[in-house]
């Protein structure tokens, strides 16, 4: 960093428009321009109903929020609404619900949703514009919106908003450096995906593929001998429920029944929420216990590995249980691997329910406690590798965020 950058000695950026962190070969001040003088918003339209031409189509859901990653591409032949045309190298910026921060540099020609602006630089490189729109200052300009339920960024306001811009060589230098950071993040994300794929493949080999069938891979005991064959058992013979409720004075994270995510208990029972009902409370989930949302089609079982040892709190719609004498991590892995088998025991139409009592009745082929431990150790080691990569991704993303703050005015 010291060889590449210099730190600006100017504290008041309004007196001299230069960034805090800058490549050492550049000295001149940055120019202040309105956004409309920096980019051209393409207006070329594409009507799928009036042509037989098939083009790749990018919708808002195609772009991962706040990451600039293309998740999927649709076919224009399957679309009916008018689209915006874009060309390779153009910058795409979602105007609908701007808080989602959906942006992308196109690496092919195609069409996109009319809820996406297509930008092409003038007096600025597309790559620099791509990183400029990721800055907090630009983000604030997108929050001036029209509409309430479906807020859209206001082009008239954004186009007249002013931003600082350096010379073209400095623009390219900044964009190249930040692009290298993005590539590092993408490499880490790819590594995480490969680890997840490897774990999924190993689980398919570690767990029986069908009723009465043996798993493809078996562990051996400490003497190198085979473990006994897996036995069919009711899950209720292997697990025990944990029932303890919290009170409103506790301030633990709450996993709500609406699947809204984790909230503090005080936030869940805020001024605009239901008043606390002492007869309801929340189920508590201790460390190394299992839970799942019983009123949901999503049969994802969660294992509490709170390294701090603090007790988490969840909605009463989440049963809490653990293995009686075996390994709870093996049980949660088996349940997540067997989601189709588990799902067949749900009841209901508009909203399916899998009660804890019904869960206990489901039969599985289960190995001995020692083999459970072997499988759990293997899978948890893979989880630790994934967690380490996730931490590296978070660190790289924080590094990039810091650069965006310091390399732009």
VENWO-V67803 format. One record per backbone hydrogen bond with DSSP energy under -0.5 kcal/mol. CO is the residue of the C=O (numbers start at 1). NH is the residue of the N-H. E is the energy in kcal/mol with one decimal. If there is no record, write none. Layout:
co:CO nh:NH e:E
co:CO nh:NH e:E
This chain:
co:1 nh:5 e:-2.8
co:4 nh:24 e:-1.9
co:6 nh:22 e:-2.2
co:11 nh:13 e:-0.9
co:12 nh:15 e:-1.0
co:12 nh:16 e:-1.2
co:16 nh:18 e:-1.8
co:17 nh:30 e:-2.9
co:20 nh:8 e:-2.6
co:22 nh:6 e:-3.0
co:23 nh:26 e:-1.7
co:31 nh:33 e:-0.6
co:31 nh:165 e:-2.9
co:33 nh:163 e:-3.1
co:34 nh:37 e:-1.3
co:34 nh:38 e:-0.5
co:35 nh:38 e:-1.2
co:35 nh:39 e:-1.7
co:38 nh:122 e:-3.4
co:40 nh:42 e:-0.8
co:40 nh:120 e:-2.1
co:44 nh:85 e:-2.6
co:46 nh:48 e:-0.7
co:46 nh:83 e:-3.1
co:47 nh:50 e:-1.6
co:48 nh:51 e:-0.8
co:53 nh:55 e:-0.6
co:55 nh:76 e:-2.5
co:56 nh:111 e:-2.5
co:57 nh:59 e:-0.5
co:57 nh:74 e:-3.1
co:58 nh:113 e:-2.0
co:59 nh:62 e:-1.6
co:60 nh:63 e:-1.6
co:62 nh:71 e:-4.2
co:62 nh:72 e:-0.8
co:64 nh:67 e:-1.5
co:64 nh:68 e:-1.1
co:64 nh:69 e:-0.5
co:69 nh:64 e:-2.9
co:69 nh:71 e:-0.6
co:74 nh:57 e:-3.0
co:75 nh:78 e:-1.8
co:76 nh:79 e:-1.6
co:81 nh:48 e:-0.5
co:83 nh:46 e:-2.3
co:84 nh:112 e:-2.6
co:86 nh:110 e:-2.1
co:87 nh:90 e:-2.6
co:90 nh:92 e:-0.5
co:90 nh:106 e:-2.6
co:91 nh:119 e:-3.2
co:92 nh:104 e:-2.0
co:93 nh:117 e:-3.1
co:95 nh:98 e:-0.6
co:95 nh:153 e:-2.5
co:97 nh:100 e:-2.3
co:98 nh:101 e:-1.8
co:101 nh:66 e:-3.0
co:101 nh:103 e:-0.7
co:102 nh:94 e:-3.0
co:104 nh:92 e:-3.4
co:104 nh:106 e:-0.6
co:106 nh:89 e:-2.9
co:110 nh:86 e:-2.8
co:111 nh:58 e:-2.4
co:112 nh:84 e:-2.7
co:113 nh:116 e:-1.7
co:115 nh:95 e:-2.8
co:115 nh:96 e:-1.0
co:117 nh:93 e:-2.3
co:117 nh:119 e:-0.6
co:118 nh:42 e:-2.6
co:119 nh:91 e:-2.8
co:120 nh:40 e:-3.0
co:125 nh:129 e:-2.3
co:126 nh:130 e:-2.4
co:127 nh:131 e:-1.4
co:128 nh:132 e:-2.4
co:129 nh:133 e:-2.4
co:131 nh:134 e:-0.8
co:132 nh:135 e:-1.8
co:135 nh:139 e:-2.3
co:136 nh:140 e:-2.3
co:137 nh:141 e:-1.0
co:138 nh:141 e:-0.6
co:138 nh:142 e:-1.1
co:139 nh:142 e:-0.8
co:139 nh:143 e:-0.7
co:140 nh:143 e:-0.9
co:141 nh:144 e:-0.8
co:143 nh:145 e:-1.2
co:144 nh:154 e:-1.6
co:146 nh:152 e:-2.0
co:148 nh:151 e:-0.6
co:151 nh:97 e:-3.5
co:152 nh:146 e:-1.9
co:153 nh:155 e:-0.7
co:154 nh:158 e:-2.6
co:155 nh:159 e:-3.3
co:156 nh:160 e:-0.8
co:157 nh:161 e:-0.6
co:158 nh:35 e:-0.5
co:158 nh:161 e:-1.1
co:159 nh:36 e:-2.7
co:161 nh:35 e:-2.4
co:163 nh:33 e:-2.8
co:165 nh:31 e:-2.6
co:167 nh:171 e:-2.6
co:168 nh:172 e:-2.4
co:169 nh:173 e:-1.9
co:170 nh:174 e:-2.5
co:171 nh:175 e:-2.6
co:172 nh:176 e:-2.7
co:173 nh:177 e:-2.0
co:174 nh:178 e:-2.5
co:175 nh:179 e:-2.3
co:176 nh:180 e:-1.7
co:177 nh:181 e:-1.5
co:178 nh:182 e:-2.3
co:179 nh:183 e:-2.3
co:180 nh:184 e:-1.8
co:181 nh:185 e:-2.1
co:182 nh:186 e:-2.7
co:183 nh:187 e:-2.3
co:184 nh:188 e:-2.1
co:185 nh:189 e:-2.4
co:186 nh:190 e:-2.4
co:187 nh:191 e:-2.2
co:188 nh:192 e:-2.3
co:189 nh:193 e:-2.2
co:190 nh:194 e:-2.4
co:191 nh:195 e:-2.2
co:192 nh:196 e:-2.2
co:193 nh:197 e:-2.4
co:194 nh:198 e:-2.5
co:195 nh:199 e:-2.5
co:196 nh:200 e:-2.3
co:197 nh:201 e:-2.4
co:198 nh:202 e:-2.4
co:199 nh:203 e:-2.5
co:200 nh:204 e:-1.6
co:201 nh:205 e:-0.8
co:202 nh:205 e:-0.5
co:202 nh:206 e:-2.0
co:203 nh:207 e:-2.0
co:205 nh:216 e:-0.7
co:205 nh:217 e:-2.7
co:210 nh:213 e:-1.9
co:219 nh:227 e:-0.8
co:221 nh:224 e:-1.9
co:225 nh:221 e:-2.8
co:231 nh:366 e:-2.9
co:233 nh:364 e:-2.7
co:234 nh:237 e:-1.8
co:235 nh:238 e:-2.1
co:235 nh:239 e:-1.2
co:238 nh:324 e:-3.0
co:240 nh:322 e:-1.8
co:241 nh:243 e:-0.5
co:242 nh:244 e:-0.5
co:244 nh:284 e:-1.9
co:247 nh:250 e:-1.5
co:252 nh:265 e:-1.3
co:253 nh:313 e:-1.4
co:254 nh:256 e:-0.9
co:254 nh:263 e:-2.0
co:255 nh:315 e:-1.9
co:256 nh:259 e:-1.5
co:261 nh:256 e:-1.3
co:263 nh:254 e:-4.6
co:264 nh:267 e:-0.5
co:264 nh:268 e:-2.3
co:265 nh:269 e:-2.0
co:267 nh:270 e:-1.2
co:270 nh:273 e:-1.6
co:276 nh:278 e:-0.6
co:277 nh:280 e:-2.2
co:277 nh:281 e:-1.7
co:282 nh:246 e:-1.8
co:283 nh:314 e:-3.2
co:284 nh:286 e:-0.6
co:285 nh:312 e:-1.6
co:286 nh:289 e:-1.2
co:289 nh:304 e:-2.7
co:290 nh:321 e:-2.2
co:291 nh:302 e:-3.1
co:292 nh:294 e:-0.8
co:292 nh:319 e:-0.6
co:294 nh:296 e:-1.1
co:294 nh:354 e:-2.1
co:297 nh:299 e:-1.0
co:298 nh:300 e:-1.1
co:299 nh:301 e:-0.6
co:302 nh:291 e:-2.1
co:302 nh:304 e:-0.5
co:303 nh:305 e:-0.9
co:304 nh:288 e:-3.9
co:305 nh:307 e:-0.9
co:306 nh:309 e:-1.7
co:312 nh:285 e:-2.3
co:313 nh:255 e:-0.9
co:314 nh:283 e:-1.0
co:315 nh:318 e:-1.7
co:317 nh:294 e:-2.5
co:317 nh:319 e:-0.7
co:319 nh:292 e:-0.7
co:320 nh:242 e:-3.0
co:321 nh:290 e:-3.5
co:322 nh:240 e:-2.5
co:326 nh:328 e:-0.5
co:327 nh:331 e:-1.8
co:328 nh:332 e:-2.6
co:329 nh:333 e:-2.0
co:330 nh:334 e:-2.6
co:331 nh:335 e:-2.5
co:332 nh:336 e:-2.1
co:333 nh:337 e:-2.1
co:334 nh:338 e:-1.6
co:336 nh:339 e:-0.9
co:338 nh:342 e:-2.7
co:339 nh:343 e:-3.0
co:340 nh:344 e:-1.2
co:342 nh:345 e:-1.9
co:343 nh:346 e:-1.8
co:347 nh:353 e:-3.1
co:353 nh:347 e:-2.4
co:353 nh:355 e:-0.5
co:355 nh:359 e:-2.3
co:356 nh:360 e:-2.1
co:357 nh:361 e:-0.8
co:358 nh:361 e:-0.7
co:358 nh:362 e:-0.6
co:359 nh:362 e:-1.2
co:360 nh:236 e:-2.6
co:362 nh:235 e:-2.7
co:364 nh:233 e:-3.0
co:364 nh:366 e:-0.6
co:366 nh:231 e:-2.5
co:368 nh:372 e:-2.4
co:369 nh:373 e:-2.0
co:370 nh:374 e:-1.8
co:371 nh:375 e:-2.5
co:372 nh:376 e:-2.7
co:373 nh:377 e:-2.6
co:374 nh:378 e:-1.9
co:375 nh:379 e:-2.4
co:376 nh:380 e:-2.7
co:377 nh:381 e:-1.6
co:378 nh:382 e:-1.3
co:379 nh:383 e:-2.1
co:380 nh:384 e:-2.1
co:381 nh:385 e:-1.5
co:382 nh:386 e:-2.2
co:383 nh:387 e:-2.7
co:384 nh:388 e:-2.2
co:385 nh:389 e:-2.0
co:386 nh:390 e:-2.5
co:387 nh:391 e:-2.1
co:388 nh:392 e:-1.8
co:389 nh:393 e:-2.4
co:390 nh:394 e:-2.4
co:391 nh:395 e:-2.2
co:392 nh:396 e:-2.4
co:393 nh:397 e:-2.5
co:394 nh:398 e:-2.2
co:395 nh:399 e:-2.2
co:396 nh:400 e:-2.3
co:397 nh:401 e:-2.4
co:398 nh:402 e:-2.2
co:399 nh:403 e:-2.0
co:400 nh:404 e:-2.6
co:401 nh:405 e:-1.5
co:402 nh:406 e:-1.7
co:403 nh:407 e:-3.0
co:404 nh:408 e:-0.5
co:406 nh:20 e:-0.5
co:406 nh:21 e:-2.9
